[in-house]
Amino acid sequence: MRETTHKPEMTPQERLLAAFRRQPCDRVPFAPLIDPYFQASLPDGRGRPLADIQYEVAGHVLIRAGPLRLSTPLWLGAAVTDLPDGIEQRASTVDGDIIHTVETPVGSLSWRLRLAPETPYIPWIIENRIRTVEDVKAFQHLIERTGFSLATDDFERQRSYVGDRGLAAILGPTSPLQEMINFEMGVERVVYMLADHPDEMHEMLETYHAKQLEMWRLMTELPAEIAFIHDNLSSTTTSRDMYRRYDRRYVNEYADILHAGGKLLVTHWCGKLSGFIEDVTEGRQDGISDVTPPPTGDLDIIGARRTWFSPFVMVGGIDPTLFVQGTPQEMDAYVTDLLERMGPDRRGFILGSGDAVPYGTPPANLHAAADAAARFPVD
């Protein structure tokens, strides 16, 4: 039986907070991950605040804001000020690609990056910057020399701009092993380096983890209820042994710091997750976001909630291919079926995108998902 649209009784901010706290609310909140992929496909997208775009198409704003300024280019896109002595960076262009180089006293590290029309704000990594064990040592030196501070003014500005339309959440750094897999080394090189140079890799990862613990302690000072970490966990890139040795322990320790500061930690895990079901139950994070069903992922949100309902808030559930290839009518039917199958207890759930809303998604499809979600209360 299709439910009827409920008159809003809560603000989007109240509704999202209720979901993260597993409380009842007037209707299922819809907060897909809308980032520069989708933004770039809108005729008027460039230059518009993401908060305005999110609110316009989904009715809720969930901004994930990186609040740290670094003294070195420790990660891609880092806001860098006051390079320490002995550390230099430079950029050049070769055949349209960006060559970004960091010089350290123990070696240099160079990325080759490429921008595409579909990703004008997010570069593709054509060549990773850590390729040898000597690069691992250079990166460890970079970690050790990196200082950081809070961009308090920027974060407060975003929080004020969002207002009661939603939440401005903390976006912390990707945890060390997933940073290596996704940005610094690539999965193949990570696997070989862990096998061939285990001591050097372990020392570097632990050094990076210790630095991130310091960062998370500082970020607990921010006036935010929720923090995200974008680790993109997937069994296609990470084995269970790798997850258990590094990822789970690292994320658990970040969660402990946030909990001590009265905040919740949500992991952005957009890959194939069914291979981690037993291992993840020992995680101490509070939620798992942007859960992706087949064909992109391998875990239906109903099954994910059934498995992990007790420990975790769940965000996501809509097949990303449907966003860009479906019609508003198909989107309405998909969301309606999903929420009817979920049953009456929809606490601790935020409807969203598997991974992110793709480039080229018609806004009408997002409106259809928002309208369908609004028909379902959370008792």
ZAMARGU-4260 file (C-alpha; in steps of 0.2 Angstrom, whole numbers, plus 5000, padded with zeros to 4 digits):
<rodrens>
0) 5000/5000/5000 | 5007/5017/4995 | 5009/5029/5009 | 5003/5047/5007 | 5013/5062/5008
5) 5016/5069/5025 | 5015/5088/5029 | 5033/5093/5035 | 5033/5094/5054 | 5052/5095/5056
10) 5066/5105/5048 | 5078/5096/5037 | 5091/5098/5050 | 5080/5091/5064 | 5076/5076/5052
15) 5094/5072/5049 | 5099/5073/5067 | 5084/5062/5072 | 5090/5049/5059 | 5108/5049/5065
20) 5101/5047/5083 | 5089/5033/5078 | 5074/5043/5083 | 5057/5044/5075 | 5054/5059/5063
25) 5040/5065/5052 | 5047/5056/5036 | 5062/5047/5029 | 5076/5060/5025 | 5084/5060/5008
30) 5102/5066/5007 | 5111/5059/4992 | 5130/5063/4991 | 5130/5077/4979 | 5147/5083/4974
35) 5157/5091/4960 | 5153/5076/4948 | 5134/5081/4948 | 5138/5099/4950 | 5148/5100/4934
40) 5134/5093/4924 | 5122/5107/4928 | 5121/5121/4916 | 5123/5133/4930 | 5132/5122/4942
45) 5149/5130/4942 | 5151/5143/4955 | 5135/5138/4964 | 5136/5133/4982 | 5134/5114/4984
50) 5122/5117/4999 | 5110/5127/4987 | 5111/5113/4974 | 5108/5099/4987 | 5093/5108/4995
55) 5086/5112/4978 | 5086/5094/4972 | 5085/5084/4988 | 5077/5095/5001 | 5091/5091/5013
60) 5109/5098/5014 | 5122/5086/5021 | 5139/5095/5017 | 5155/5086/5021 | 5168/5099/5024
65) 5186/5097/5026 | 5191/5108/5040 | 5210/5106/5041 | 5224/5117/5034 | 5241/5108/5031
70) 5259/5114/5030 | 5263/5102/5016 | 5253/5094/5002 | 5251/5078/5012 | 5235/5073/5002
75) 5227/5078/4985 | 5219/5095/4986 | 5226/5099/5003 | 5225/5118/5008 | 5243/5121/5011
80) 5251/5136/5020 | 5268/5140/5026 | 5279/5125/5019 | 5292/5120/5032 | 5310/5122/5028
85) 5316/5108/5016 | 5299/5105/5008 | 5295/5112/4991 | 5281/5109/4979 | 5279/5114/4961
90) 5267/5111/4947 | 5269/5110/4928 | 5259/5105/4913 | 5263/5091/4901 | 5252/5087/4886
95) 5237/5094/4896 | 5241/5084/4912 | 5246/5092/4928 | 5263/5086/4935 | 5263/5090/4954
100) 5280/5087/4963 | 5284/5088/4981 | 5303/5089/4985 | 5309/5083/5002 | 5327/5081/5009
105) 5325/5062/5006 | 5317/5061/4989 | 5304/5068/4978 | 5286/5063/4975 | 5277/5066/4958
110) 5259/5064/4953 | 5252/5065/4935 | 5234/5072/4936 | 5221/5074/4923 | 5205/5085/4923
115) 5191/5080/4912 | 5175/5089/4907 | 5165/5077/4918 | 5177/5081/4933 | 5183/5099/4932
120) 5185/5100/4951 | 5192/5082/4954 | 5207/5076/4945 | 5210/5059/4939 | 5227/5051/4945
125) 5236/5045/4930 | 5252/5041/4939 | 5253/5038/4958 | 5267/5047/4967 | 5273/5033/4978
130) 5281/5019/4967 | 5296/5013/4976 | 5302/5009/4994 | 5312/5025/4993 | 5296/5034/4989
135) 5288/5026/5005 | 5302/5034/5015 | 5300/5051/5007 | 5282/5050/5011 | 5285/5046/5029
140) 5296/5061/5030 | 5283/5072/5023 | 5270/5065/5036 | 5283/5069/5050 | 5285/5087/5044
145) 5267/5091/5042 | 5259/5103/5053 | 5240/5107/5053 | 5227/5119/5060 | 5208/5121/5060
150) 5200/5131/5046 | 5187/5137/5059 | 5181/5152/5050 | 5178/5142/5034 | 5169/5129/5043
155) 5158/5141/5053 | 5154/5150/5037 | 5147/5134/5029 | 5138/5129/5045 | 5129/5146/5046
160) 5125/5146/5027 | 5117/5128/5028 | 5107/5134/5043 | 5091/5123/5047 | 5092/5116/5029
165) 5103/5102/5035 | 5120/5099/5043 | 5138/5104/5040 | 5148/5088/5045 | 5167/5086/5047
170) 5176/5077/5033 | 5192/5070/5040 | 5206/5062/5030 | 5205/5046/5022 | 5213/5032/5033
175) 5231/5028/5029 | 5229/5011/5020 | 5214/5017/5009 | 5224/5033/5006 | 5238/5022/4999
180) 5226/5012/4988 | 5215/5026/4982 | 5227/5040/4979 | 5246/5037/4983 | 5250/5020/4976
185) 5236/5011/4968 | 5230/4993/4974 | 5243/4983/4964 | 5258/4992/4971 | 5251/4992/4989
190) 5249/4973/4988 | 5267/4970/4982 | 5274/4983/4994 | 5266/4975/5009 | 5273/4959/5003
195) 5290/4965/4998 | 5294/4978/5011 | 5282/4975/5025 | 5293/4984/5038 | 5294/5000/5029
200) 5276/5000/5024 | 5270/4996/5042 | 5281/5010/5049 | 5274/5023/5036 | 5256/5018/5039
205) 5258/5018/5058 | 5267/5035/5057 | 5252/5042/5046 | 5240/5035/5058 | 5248/5043/5073
210) 5247/5060/5063 | 5229/5057/5060 | 5225/5053/5078 | 5232/5071/5082 | 5221/5078/5068
215) 5205/5070/5074 | 5208/5076/5092 | 5209/5094/5085 | 5194/5092/5074 | 5183/5087/5090
220) 5184/5105/5094 | 5172/5110/5079 | 5154/5113/5082 | 5148/5098/5072 | 5138/5083/5077
225) 5143/5071/5063 | 5160/5067/5055 | 5163/5057/5039 | 5178/5048/5033 | 5178/5043/5015
230) 5187/5027/5014 | 5179/5019/4999 | 5181/5002/5006 | 5178/4987/4994 | 5183/4969/4993
235) 5189/4973/4976 | 5203/4983/4982 | 5205/4977/5000 | 5207/4959/5007 | 5199/4954/5024
240) 5217/4952/5031 | 5221/4970/5026 | 5205/4977/5033 | 5207/4968/5050 | 5225/4973/5052
245) 5224/4991/5047 | 5207/4999/5042 | 5196/4992/5056 | 5209/4997/5070 | 5212/5014/5063
250) 5194/5018/5061 | 5190/5012/5078 | 5202/5023/5086 | 5196/5038/5076 | 5178/5034/5082
255) 5184/5033/5100 | 5191/5050/5099 | 5175/5057/5091 | 5164/5049/5104 | 5174/5056/5118
260) 5170/5073/5110 | 5152/5069/5109 | 5152/5066/5090 | 5147/5052/5078 | 5158/5044/5065
265) 5151/5039/5048 | 5161/5029/5036 | 5159/5032/5017 | 5160/5014/5011 | 5154/5014/4993
270) 5161/4997/4986 | 5157/4979/4987 | 5155/4976/5006 | 5147/4958/5007 | 5164/4951/5010
275) 5167/4961/5026 | 5150/4958/5034 | 5157/4948/5049 | 5172/4959/5051 | 5163/4975/5051
280) 5152/4970/5065 | 5167/4974/5077 | 5168/4991/5070 | 5165/5006/5082 | 5159/5019/5070
285) 5141/5024/5071 | 5136/5023/5053 | 5140/5017/5036 | 5135/5029/5022 | 5132/5028/5003
290) 5130/5010/5003 | 5129/5004/4985 | 5117/4990/4979 | 5121/4980/4963 | 5127/4982/4950
295) 5139/4995/4956 | 5140/4987/4974 | 5134/4971/4980 | 5124/4974/4995 | 5106/4979/4995
300) 5102/4992/5008 | 5088/4981/5016 | 5100/4967/5018 | 5113/4979/5025 | 5101/4986/5038
305) 5095/4968/5043 | 5114/4963/5045 | 5120/4979/5053 | 5105/4988/5060 | 5110/4986/5078
310) 5127/4994/5077 | 5125/5006/5063 | 5115/5020/5055 | 5113/5017/5037 | 5114/5030/5023
315) 5112/5026/5004 | 5102/5013/4995 | 5098/5019/4978 | 5107/5011/4963 | 5118/5025/4955
320) 5115/5019/4937 | 5096/5022/4940 | 5100/5041/4944 | 5107/5044/4927 | 5098/5031/4916
325) 5081/5030/4924 | 5065/5040/4923 | 5056/5050/4937 | 5043/5036/4936 | 5056/5022/4938
330) 5064/5032/4952 | 5047/5034/4962 | 5044/5015/4960 | 5061/5010/4965 | 5061/5021/4981
335) 5043/5016/4985 | 5047/4998/4984 | 5063/4999/4994 | 5054/5009/5009 | 5039/4997/5008
340) 5051/4982/5010 | 5060/4990/5024 | 5044/4989/5034 | 5038/5001/5048 | 5054/5003/5058
345) 5064/5015/5047 | 5074/5023/5062 | 5092/5026/5059 | 5090/5026/5040 | 5094/5040/5028
350) 5089/5037/5010 | 5103/5042/4998 | 5114/5038/4983 | 5125/5022/4982 | 5142/5031/4981
355) 5138/5048/4973 | 5125/5055/4962 | 5133/5053/4944 | 5137/5066/4931 | 5122/5069/4920
360) 5109/5064/4932 | 5092/5073/4928 | 5087/5084/4942 | 5069/5077/4940 | 5075/5060/4945
365) 5082/5067/4962 | 5065/5076/4964 | 5056/5060/4962 | 5066/5051/4975 | 5063/5065/4987
370) 5045/5065/4984 | 5043/5047/4986 | 5053/5047/5003 | 5042/5061/5009 | 5027/5048/5009
375) 5035/5037/5022 | 5035/5042/5041 | 5048/5035/5053 | 5039/5029/5069
</rodrens>
